[in-house]
């Protein structure tokens, strides 16, 4: 679906067709033709019909090697474009695999951030109860709440990173549909 790959395939097909045409020019050519004509010497006379039929064989015996050179050049260009296209396709496949791994890593990071945020929220809740019972200081409570807020920010960052990884995956796959879960 990527435009560079589609364009490369079309270019390769055109080069292969040019090579086929160049090779065909070196082959003998057999042509048949026919012609039928009718005429009347006088208006009152009946028509006379003339038939002409023939066969023509063209054999390119010596063309100064121009046909061979042209065919060889077209074949070489088609081979070069084929190799370039194969490299583009391998690069695209590698990029897609790498981006999929990035998406999986971003999902794992989000899950980890959510677990950390949940643990920090629970720690802050427990410290709040200890503070209410007079067993913790305000500084301890503020520190626990700051840590919970920091972990919540980490969750938001991880969600943004996952969205970016999904958008990148959609782009490298050529779908352009945007983020997906």
Secondary structure, DSSP 8 states (H G I E B T S, - for coil): --HHHHHHHHHHHHHHHHHHHHHHTTS-EEEEEEEEEEE-SSSSS--EEEEEEEEEEE----STTHHHHHHHHHHHHHHHHHHHHHHHHHHHHHHHHHHHHHHHHHHHHHHHHHHHHHHHHHHHHHHHHHHHTTSS-HHHHHHHHHHHHHHHHHHHHHHHHHHHHHHHHHHHHT-------
